């Protein structure tokens, strides 16, 4: 597997959606780092685990997972000789509580989830540690009763603080006349009286601070100095006792380091597992069946499309190596390739696929894609050059354990050569034993796939009633051009369609004037058709074919094939590009082989075929900005 495959098939986007269901940061990270594996036995176990987790979620609304915090970091901190802070111990206490609940919870799930319920048994009973922490730490601080000495110190501290408070209230009344404000004030943990600077000599004590203006001095009265020193000593004793208690608890935690590490890892695995299960339920996904050669997708839905996804059904039996898909642009061919590739990546990562039960997927060591524009701006490569470079890389790396997804293979160049390249490349890839799903707009390749051993045709269906693609794949059949049927549905006169059919297929057709034609036909249309009939008679009954840019035509007397560039002129002559050179032929010497609409997508840039590379380069520059002295001579 490679990063290009992950990017084109939107694999990482799927992992992001799965990760959103994880409870812990470590679980999210693990999911985002998932990569496909090539181990059928391990994969079957992974999918069974997700199936069991789904069964639990179907009956239980909540699973006692824990956010974990940085418990592993706490253990590392303790091993460095640093005691754990009360807030850290509270997090650890919460984890121990969830661990106990998870063990009890999973014990009750043994009937429906025997495999994953067993994992909880690896977590040790740590009720003793849980009780010790709970009795020593409460509300984010070491509790008074964590030790007898701490309780004694804190009682003395409270008594001494109360004594200081009473003494300061008394002194505030005594010195009220020289105070800036009528109340004691705390400065750095010591009580002071706010004395006016000019009255400083009237009270004995130590100046601890002054106001910004200097008009007020904060003086610690001599009468409370000794009391506050006593209080400070009690504070020091309290801090020392608290540290001793925390060191003792940290040591007890480290005694259970291995048990805690196993519990953290088990909780982490449960988090990943239930995230996969939640995503599976959210997308109505199922466990795939793994096979050596069979590919069967039952009503699969691309997970990124949500409710817009049209279910895909695709069956390729043993011996069917390649599927060649034809059909109209925007008909769903590319989505079909991406859906198959993405399902394989998901399945080999232990994720259920959003398809009906019974879907079967082969295992692949590698998946290569050639989908989309693929243009490299940095290397200044054209679309065709870039995609051909990618295909060459695939030719070198593909083997009999590879899946190849090739979109519009051979496109972007002269149709005759493009079709030849596509056929030769498919032949070579097939000889390597790779499984292939490819799309094409070359109609001749339908016959190639029909005759090639191991190849089957497929087509994206089109609804002639709505004149819209259905986005549904039909295998075992080659897609036919719908141009004439669509034109007939839209009201084009049958005489014109019958004539077009004779030109294209050299055989008669039977289009007749129907309700749709009568509905769309106007008086002017009928006049035009009558004039058209008279012109045909005036030409001695001989047909004068009409060609357009891009039509693939035969020049019978030269046994060559060419592409129509422009025409006709007043004499019925066309300019045709044959083997890279433009030549003029009368319409009588030309015979339509493949209409342009069957070879190229809508809006295709024909300059790629008819103009030189230098011409196209200058044209692009002039379209972007004005370049002084730069001119462009039309190429004929």
N, C-alpha and C positions, 0 to 999 in steps of 0.2 A: 504494500500500500504506500502511497505517497501523498504529500500535502496538496498537490494539485487535484488529485482525486477527491480528497476531503473537502476542498474549497468548492469545486464545481458541483459536487453532489450535496452541498450544504450540510455535511455531516456534523461539523462543529456547532452549527445552529441548532441541530437536534439535541446535541449534548447539553447546550445551554438551557434548553427547555426542560430536559430531564433534571438538570442540576437545581432548577427552581423549586423542585419538590423536596430537596434535601434539607435536613434540619440543622446540620453542622457545617461549619466552614471547611473542615477537612473532608467531609462527604462531598461537598460541591466541587472541591479541587480534584478529588479522585475521579468523579464523573467526567469532568472536563478533560481529564487526561486519558480517558478510555481509548483504547485502540483495538482494532479487530485482531483476533487470534485464529490460529489454524489447528485447533485441537478439538475434534468432534466430541470426544468423551467429556472433556472439561466444559464445553459449551452446553452440552445436554444437561449437565449438573447445574450450570448457571441459570438456564432457562427454567429448570424445575424449581429452583430456589425462588425465582420471581413468581412462578405460578403459586407456590405455597404462600408467599407474602400477599399476593392478590386475594387468596382465599381468606387470609386473616383479616384483610381490610374490608372484605365483604361482610364480615360479622362484627367487627370492632371499629368504632369510630375514632379511637385514639390508641396510639402505641406509646409506651413510656420511654421515648427517646430523650436523650439529654444533649444540650448544646456543647458539652464537653469543656468549653473554655480552653485554657492552655494547661491542662493537667500534666501533660508530658513536660512542659516547661517548669511547672512547680517541682516536679521530681528532680529535674536538672538543677534547679535553684537550691534545693535541699542538699544535693550532693556536693555543692560548692561551699557548704558551711553556712549558708544564709537561712535563717528561720523563715517559715511561711507566715505571711501577714494574716490577721483575722479574716479579712475579706476573701483571701485565697482559700482559707480553710472552710469558709461558708460555701464557696463554689464546689470544693471537694466534697463537703457534706451533702450538698444537693445531688452530686453525681452518685455518691454511695447510696443515697435514697432511691434514685432512679434505677441503679443497678439491682438493688433488692427487688424493686417492683418489676423490672424486666424479667428477672429469674422466675418470679411468681407468675407473671403474665404468660411467659412462654411455656411454662409447665402446663397451663390450661389450654395450650394450642397444639398439644402433641398429636391429637387425633387428625386434625386437618393439615398440619404442617410438621410432620415428624422430623424432617431433615433440619430445617432451620431452627426448630424448637430445641434441638440438641445442642446448638451452639451456645445457648445461654448457660448450659451446665459447665462450660469452661470458666465461667466467672466464679471466683472464690467467695465464700461467706465472710464478709468483713464487717459483721454487725458490731464486734468489739471496738474496732477503730471508729465506726460511725457513732457509737455511744460515747466514746471518750471525747470526740470532737464536739458532739452535741452538748455535752455537760460542761464544756470549758469555754465555748465560744457562742455568744448569742448577740443578735442584732448588730453584727459587724464589729464586736469588741470582745475582749476576754472577760468572761463573767466573774462577778465578785466571788463566787464560790468555786472557782477553778482550783483554788488551794486555800487552806485555813489561814496561811500567812497573808495572802492577798486580801482576804476578807478583813483581817485584823488591821492591816495597814490602811485600807480604804475607810474603815470606821474612824480611825484616829484622824485621818485626813479630813473627813467631813466635820468632825468635832472641832478641829483646829480652824478650819475655814469659817465655821459658824462663830467661833470666839473672835476671830479677826473682824468679821462683819459687825458684831455687836460693838466692839471697841471703836471701830471707825465711825459708826453712827453716833456714838457718844462724843467723839472728838469733833465731828462735824458741827454739832450743836455748840461745843465749847469755843470753836474758832469761827463761828458763822460770820462775825463782823469783818474779818480780814480775808474771807474767801470770795473768789470771783463768781463761783456758782455754789449753791447750797447743797452739794452732794459729793460723796467720795467718787473717785474715778480710777479705773483699772489701767495701769500702764505696764505692759509686758508681764502680766500675771501678778503684779504687786499693787496694793491699794495705796492711793495718794489723795491728798487734799489740794484743790486748785487755789493757791494762795496768790493774792495780788503782790506784784513785785515789790512795791514800796512798803508792804507789810511783812516782808520776809523775816525780819529779825524778831518778830513777835511770836514765832513758833520754831521749836527745835526739831530738826529732822534732816533728811537727806533729799536733795533735789534730784529727781529722776528724769525730768523732762520739762520742756517749756512750750508755750503756745507759739504759733507762727509769728505773731507780733512781738512776742517777748514780754507781754504785759502780764501773763499768768505763768506761775511756776508750779509744777506738780511735785509736791513735797510728801515724802513718806515720813509720817510722824515718828519721833523717837520711841514713843510708847508701843508701837506695833512692829518695829523692826525685828525684834527677837522672835515675835510670834510668826512673822512671815518667813523668817529663816527656818524656823521649825517646820513650817508647812512645806517649804521647798525640799527639805530633807526627806519628808514623807513622800513627796512626789517622786524623788529619785529612787526611793525604796520601792515604790509601786512599779515604776518602769523596769527596775531590775527584776522584780518578781514576775512581771508579765513576760519579759524576755525569756526567763527561765521556763515558764509554762509553755511558751511557743516553741522553744528549742526541744522540749520534751515531746510535744505533739508532732513536730517535724521529724524527729527521730522515729517515732512510731509509724509515721507515714512511710518513711524510707524502708522500714522493716517489711512493708508490703509492696515494695516497688514492682516486683515482677507480677504480682496479682493485679495491681492497678493497671499496669501496662497491657496485660491480657484483656482486662475488662474494657479499657479504652478502645483497643483494637476491635473487640467484639461489638461494642456499641457503634463504632464507626462503620463496620461492615453491615450492621442492621440498618443504619441510616441510608447507606448506598442502596441496599436491597429494597427497602421500602420506597425509596425515591423512584427506582425503576418500576416497581409495582404500581405506584400512583400514576406514573406517566402511562403505563400500559392500560390502566383503567380509564384514564382521561381520553386516550385515543382509540378505545375499544380494540386494543391489539390482542394478538394471540401468539402462542409459541409456534415457531416454524419447525418443520421436520427437515432434518439434514439428509442429503442424498449425494451420491457421487456424480450423477449426470442429469437427473430430472429437475426441471424448473417449473414449478406450478404456483401461480399466485391467484388466489381466489378473492376477487373483489377487493383488491388492495387500494388504499387511498394514500396519496402523498401527504405525509404529516404536516408539511408546511402550508398546504392549501386549505386545511380545515374542512369546513362544510362545502367549500367550492370544489373539492376534489371529486372527479368522476371515477367511480370504481373501475379498477383495471383487472381484467381476467386474462391471464397468459399461461398457456401450457406448452412446454417443450419436453417431449419425451426422450428417453434414452435413444441415442442415435441421431437426434436432431441437434446439430451443433450450432447452427446460425439462423437467425431470424432477420430477414430484410423487410423493413417497413416502408411502405409508400403511402402517400396521402397528401391532402392539401396543406398549405402552410397554415400555421396556427391551429392545426387539427389535433395536436396532442402528441406528436411523434417524440419530441424532445422530452416532454414530461414522462412519457413511457420509459425512455432510457434512464432518466434520473431516478424514477421510482424503483426500478429493478436494482440499480446500483446501490441506492441508499438502503433498500431492504437488506441487501447482502452485508453491507457495512454494519447496520444495526444488529442483525442477527448474530454476526460474528463478534459483537461486543457484548453479548448477553442481554440485548434489548429485544423485547417482543416487537413484532411488526404489525402495523395497522391493517390487517387483512383477516379474512375469515379463517376459522380453524381448518387445518388440513393443508395449508400452503406448504410447499416443499422448495427448499433452496439448496443448491450445491455449495460446497466449501471452496473458497478461492484463496490462493496464496497472494494473489495480486489482482487489482482491478485498475484498468487503464481507461481513461476517457479522452475523447476528442470531441468536445461539445462547445459550441459558441464561437465567438469571433476569434479569441486567442491572439489578437494582434499585439506585437511587442513594439511599443513606441521607442523604447530605449535602443533597440537594435535596428530600428527603421525597417522592419520586415512587413511585407504586405500580409493580408489575412491568409491568402493562399500559401505563401512561403512559410508563415508561422505554423499553420496547421500541418503542412507537409513535414516540417521539422519534427513536430510532435508525433506524427505517424511513423516517421523513420525511427524515432526513439522507441515507440511501441513495438515496431517490427523487430528491434534488437532485443527487447526484454521479455516479450510475451512467450508463454509456454503453455503446456497442456493443463496447467492449474490457474490459468488467467481468465478473467472476464473482460471483454473489450466492448466498450460502448462508443460507437462511432456515429456522429450526427452529420448528415448530408456529406457523406464521404465522397471525395473527388470534386467538390464544388469549388467555385471561385476561379475557374479557368475555362478555356475553350471546351465546349461540351463533349466533342469527340474524344479529345485527349483526357478530359476529366473522367469520362466513363471508362476509358481504357485503364487509367491509373487505379480507379476504384476497383475494377474487376481484378486486376493483377494483385493489388494489395490484399484484397479479400482472399484470393487464392493462396497467397503466401501465409497469411495468418491462419487460415483453415488448416494448412499443412502442418502448422505448429501444434495443432490440437486445441487451440483456444476456443472458448465459447464466445460467440459474437452476437451482439445486437446492433444493427446498423440501420440508419434511415437514408433514403436517397430520393432525388427528384428525377433520376434518369429512368424513363419508362422501359428502356431496353433491358434493364437489370432485373425486371420481373421475370423475364424468360431465363436469364442467367440463374436466378435463385431456384426457378422451377426445375432446371436441368441439373444443377449442381448437387452432388450427393451430400446429404447432411444439412442442406439449406432448406428453409421453408419461407414462403411469402407471408406477409402480413400487411394489413391496411387499416388506416383510421377511417371509421365510417363517416358518411356524410348524409344528412337528412335533406332529401330533395323537396320535402314539403315546406320546411322552414328555411331552406337554403343556408343551413348552418352545420358546422361539424358537430358530431355527437361526442367526440373525444374518446370513443370506445374502440379498442383494438379488436380486429378480426384476424385470426391466424388461419393459415391454409388457403388464403385467397390473396390475389394481387389487386392492389387498388387501381381502379380504372379512372380515367379522366372524366370529370363530371361537367366539363365546359359546355358540351352540346345540350345536355339535359337541363343544366341551369339556364342556359339561354332560352331553351324551349319553355321552361317554367316561367321565365320573366316576360315571355310574349314575343320572342323573335319569330318571324314568319317561317313556317315549315319549308317553303321553297328554298330559302337561304340556307337553312340548316341541312337540308338534303344535299344541296350543292356542296356545302362545306364538308359533309361526310364523305362524298365521292372523292373530293380532292385529297382528304386526309387518308382514308382507308382504301380507296380505289374499289369501292363496293357501294351498292345501293342501300338506302335507309328508307324508313317509312314514317317520318314525322308528318303529322296531319294537323290541320287547323282545328284547335280545340277551344274549350271555354276560356282558358287563360289567354290564348292568342287573341280571341275575339274581344276579351275584356280590355287588353292592353293595346290592341290595334286601333289606329285612327284612320280617317280618310286619307291623310297625307301618307301614312305608312303603306296603305294599299296602292296608292298612286306610285309610290317608289318601287314597290314590288313589281307592279305591272311594267314599269319602265325597265326594271332589271330583267324581266322575262324577255321583253322586246330586244334588248341589247344582246342577250344570249342568242336569240334567233338570228339577229343581224350578223352575228359572227359565224354563220354557217353551222350553227349547232355545236361549234367547238367551245370548250370551256377555256376561259382566260383566268388562270389562277391568280389570286392576290396574296402576296407575301408581305411580311412585316419584319422589322428588325429583330434578330435573334432566332428566326425560323431556321431549322436545320434542313437543308435541301440537298438533293442529289443532282449532279450535272451528268446526265446519262452518257453523252458522247465522250466524256473524259473519265468516267467511272470514279469521279471524285466526290467528296462530300464537302459542303461549305456552310457558312453562316451568313444569312442575309444582313447586309449593312444598311442599305437604303434603296429607295425606289418605290414605285416605278417612275420612269420619266414618260414623256409624251408618246414614246414608241413602245412602252411596256418593258423597258430594260431595267435590270436590277444590278446594283453593285454587290458582289458576293465575295466574302473572304474565304479563299481556299488555300490551305497550308500556309497561312500567315500572309498571303498576298491578296490584294483586292483586285478583282476582275469583273468585267461587265458581261452579263448574259441576258438574252431575251427570255421573257417569261415562258416561251414555248419550249425552251431547253431545260427548264427547271422543274423539279418534282419535289413536292413537300414530303419530308421524311418525319420530322418531329416538330410540332408547333412550339413556339417560344414559351408559351405559358406552362408547358409541361416540363421545360428544362430549367427555367429560372424562377425564383421567387418574385413576388410583386415588388416593383421599385428597384430591380436589379440594375447596377451600374454597368452598362455595356461598354464603357470606356476601357474596362479591364481587358476586354476581348479585342476591341478594334483600335485602341490607341496605344502608342508606344509608352514605355515606362517614363521616358524623358518628358513626353507631352503631359502625362498625368501629374508628374511632379511639378511642372511649371503651372499647370492649371490649379493645383492645390495652393501653391504659393500666392497666385494672383487672387484667389478667392479669399485668402486670409487677410492680405494686406496689399497696399500699393507698393510696387517695387520699380523705381525709376529705371527706365531703359529696357524693362522686361516686356517682351511681346510674345504672343502665342499665335502661330500660323496653323490654321485648320489643316489637319491631316486627311488626305483623301485615300 
